[in-house]
Amino acid sequence: MKSFIKVFGFLVLFLIQLTSCLNDDNGKMPFYYFYDEPVVVMQTGPFPSIRNESYMFNVPGLAEDTVLKAGNLLWTSFIVELGKGESADYFANSVYQYTAENFRYETVDSANVIIPESSEAFKSYLSDDYSAAINLSVLYNYRIDSLWFFGFRQQDRSNYTYELVVNPEIETGSSNIPTLYIRAKQISASSNKAYSRDGNAIFAFDAADFVKYYRETISNNGKVRFNLKYKTGVDANGNDIYRPFMSNPLWWDF
């Protein structure tokens, strides 16, 4: 069984990964139940497939899905029975895959990490229309390429979108590493927003540009280290309030 980390602004919880191994008394192969599992769509059509941070999966249940496209991000639950894996020869090198059954999914919206060119540009982002307060921010410890998967809680279940902005200046008390600011904006568009089992709205950020920026300005090797803050409201003077993650500084092995 694997594990994941929920990184909270005020709390760090270590939970058993959302994968359960169930034994069959009749001697059949065990099967695994995945839930709260982010995946990337690899291929659609008659031989649909997905991958999470570790494995490729055949998903026969998506063969008739005409909405999904390769590259889509999904928040999923499914069952894998060992022994039902098969060699998918339509992939190069005949990558061995497992078969995902009882597949359920919600699509995950995403955005790129923003790298302002100057302090002035950074301040302009902090005064844009991403001004909604965030009650809770969670970073899940899943590693799919350069993607970060966050969970958010707002004051309601309206639709929100998010931005993640890097401060180009190293802040005092930041352990000499970059600080990234999470901001939210309510939107009117209707969509099937992905939610975790515990009620967090899921959103992904592609950190590829940030990794390049980090390698060029901070360190060209080793793990990427950073601080996270998210906007929780404004004070009596109208100034934004940002809450740092209690686990700062964070690190990520890309």
Secondary structure, DSSP 8 states (H G I E B T S, - for coil): --EEEEEESS-EEEEE-SEEEE--TTS---EEEEEEEEEEEEE-SSS-EEE-SS-EEE-GGGTT-SS--TT-EEEEEEEEETT--EE-TTSGGG-EEEEEEEEEEEE-EEEE-B--SSHHHHHHHTTSS--B--SEEEEEEEEETTEEEEEEE-SSSS-EEEEEEEESS--TTSTTS-EEEEEEEE--------B-TTS-EEEEEE-HHHHHHHHHHT-SSS-EEEEEEEEEEE-TTS-EEEEE-TT-SEEE--
